[in-house]
Structures are given as structure tokens and as C-alpha cells.
Amino acid sequence: MARVSFFIDGFNLYHALENKNNNLQCFKWLNLRKLAESYLRKQDTLVDIFYFTALAYWDAGKVSRHKLFIQAQESFDVKTIYGEFKKVTKHCEKCDKNYKTHEEKQTDVNIAIKLFEQARLDTYDNAVILSGDSDQVPTIRATKANFPSKRIGVLVPPGRHTKLLQQEADYYSKIKPYQLASSQLPDEITLANGKQIRCPLEWK
């Protein structure tokens, strides 16, 4: 029997579902708890689900949909940890000009801190990082070096590939489309305060 916690890189998962090549846009209204539970053995206990994300403050529509998604997750006891977007200047090689864009910050650090913190507090035996970002490799190495009894697994979103994560993790799996399909939230959810929220029309 093992205590298991999940650490979900929200934007890594979102962009995998948003990618038109994956044809998975209809699965954005995802029940993160149900998805996590589908990866547990019968004898395991799901302790925590941490969802790491940030709000795209410059786009009111995206923020509105994202907040609905977060409310839905929190109604299933998923804990949200926020990073932030910052304006950055990048250079276009094709036109040789600089341009302004937004870049999400802090998720990698937030995952590392929470993973390490929860290991120190001994809240889990096994941790699962849901991400296809190889920037999580140092996080895995540091946690395993300091807490060798902890097992760190990786769950990779569709269309993502990273051998480095696979090499560092104690176990490794990829999310399949049928698992997304069977882990959807109901179209309408009633929150604890009685408020009803619905899946955004843009996500259907």
C-alpha cells in the first residue's frame, strides 16, 4: 500500500490538449481527480492533487474559462498553486525583429518546492509528476537524492516526448485518449455554496 500525490503541470497538459495535431480539444473539461485515480493500484491511497497554473490576465475570455475549470477542480479537492505570466521580449529569426509576448513563470519552481516540501513532511510514498517538460529532471534528481525512499513517477500528456524524464523516473506512463474520455467532468457542477457552473461552450 502506498500514499500517492500528483503534481500537475497545468499548462503542459493544456497545450497538449489544445494542440490541433492531437485532436483532443474536446477533452479540456477534464476531471483531474478521476484521471489521477485511474493510475492508482487498488491498494494505493490518493493523498493530494496539486494543480500548478497561472491566469492569462490579458485575455478576459481565457481567464473566465480557466476560473471555471479551477472552481470545478477545487470542488473535487484539487489544490491550485498559482504562478504568473510576465511580459518578455523575444526575437524573430525570420523577420529579424523583436516582439513582445507573455511567458508563464514559476511553475517549474513551484512544482520543485512543493514536491520537496511534501517529501520532507512525509505526506506521500509515491509522487507522480504530470508533465512532459524535461525541466522537471532536476526536481526529480534532487528529491530522490534527499529522500531515497520516495518513488517519483512521470505521467506524460499526449503528444509529448521526453527520454530524459523517462530515464530519471522510477516509473513512466503516457496519457491515452481513452483515459481522457473516461475522465471528463459533468457538463454541470453544483459547488458547495450552491452555485452552478457549466462546461464552457468553447470547450465542447
N, C-alpha and C positions, 0 to 999 in steps of 0.2 A: 504494500500500500504506500502511495506517495502523495504528498501535498504538491499541487501543481499551480503555478501562477503564469499568466500570459501577459506579455508586454507587446502591445500592438503599435506599430509604426503607421499611424493613420494615413498619411499622405502617400506612403509607399503602396499601401493597399488600395487607396482611392485611385491613384493614377494607373494601377494595373487594371482596375475595373473600367476606368474612363477610356483606356486605350482602345481605339476602334478596331485594331487588328485582333484583339481578344474576343470581341463581340460579347462582352459581359456587362454592358451598361445597365441592363435591366435588373442586375443583382445588387445595386447600390444600397437598397433598403435592407441592409444586412443585419441580422441578429448576431452580434459578436459573441454573446454568451453561448448561443446554440452552436455556433461554429466551433468555439473552444471545446465545448462538451463533446463534440463529435470526435475529438482527438484524444479523449481520456480512455484509459482502460477501466474496466468495471471496478477494480479495487482502488482506483485513484480518487482523490478529493480535489475539486476545483476551489482554490483559496481566493485568488484575486484575478481580476482582469483590469489592466491599466491601458487606457487608450490615449496615445500621445498625438496631439494635433495643434492646429493654430487656425485662427479665423482670417479669411481673406477680406479684410476690412474695407477695401476699395470697391468691392462688388456686393451690393446690398442683397441681390438675389441669392448669390452663393452663401452669404452669411446666414440668411434666413433658412435655407435648406439645411445647412450644416448644423444650425442650432436645433432644428427639429430632430435631426439624426442624433445629436448628443443627448437631447432630452429622452429620446427613445432608448438609447443605450443605458442611460443612468437609471431608467425605470427598471432595468434588469441588473442593477447593481454593478454596472461597469464604471470604473473611476476614471475621470478625464483629467489629463495633465496637459496644460497649455504651454506651447512655445509662442513664437511670434514671427510675423513677416517683417522684413526690413527692405527698404529700397536700396538697390545696388546698381552700379553702372557696369555694363558688360560691353565687350567689343565684338562687332560683327565682322568676321573674316571675309565674307563675300562682298560687302559694300564698304568695308574699311571705315565704319563709323561706330561711335559709341551710342548706346541706348540705355534707357532706364527700365528696370523691371523689378519685380518683387521676388525675394528668395526667403524660403522658410528657414528659420534658425531655431536652434536649441533642442530639437527632437532627439538627435543622437546623444547629446549630453544628458538630457532628461532621462532617457532610457538607461544610460550607463549608471547614473546616480541612483535611480530607483531600483535597478537590478542589484546593485552592490548593497544598497541600504537594506533591502528586503532579505538579502542573504545574511547580512550581519545580524538582523533581527530574528533570523531563522524562521521566517514565515513560510518558506517553501523548501521542498526537496528537489523538485524539478522546475525549471523555468523554461518557458517557450517564448522565443522572440519571433513575432510575426513580421517579417521584413525580408526584402531581397537586396538590402543595401549592405555592401561589404564594409561600410564604415562601422558596422557593429562588431567586426572581428576583434578590435582592441578591447571592447566591452566584454566579450566572451572570455578572452585570454586573461584579463585582469580578474574577473570574478572567479574563474576556475583556479587561478594561481593562489588566490587568497582564501578560497572556500572549496578545497578539492573534493569535498563530499557532495557538493551540489552538481546536478546534471543540467546542462544547458542545451536545449533543443532549438531548432530553427524551423519555422513554417513559412514557406515562400509563396507569395502571391502568384497567380497565373502570369505567364509570360516573362517572369523574372528568372535570371540565371546567375548564380554566383558559386563558383567552385571553392572560393576562399571560406565562405560561410559553412559550406558542406564539410570542408576539411577540419574546421575548428569545433563544430558542434558535436555533442555526444549522440544526437540523433537528428534526422533531417527529413522533411517531407514537403511536398508541394500541394497547394490547394487545388482541387479538381472542380470543374464547373458544376458537377452534380452535387458537390458539398455546398457550394454557394446556393444552388437552387433549393436545397433542403434546409437552409439556414436563413430564410427570409423572415422579416418581421411581418406581423399582420398589417393590413392596409390602414387600420385604425387602432390606435392605442389610447387607453384611458390611464392618465397619470394618477399618482397617489392623491393629488389635490383635486381630482375630478375633471381636470382639463383633458380634452380630447385632441390628439394630434394625428395627422394623416400623412401617408407617404406623399412626398412632392409629386405633382403631376409630371414634372420633367424627368422623373426617375422611373416612370412606368413604361 
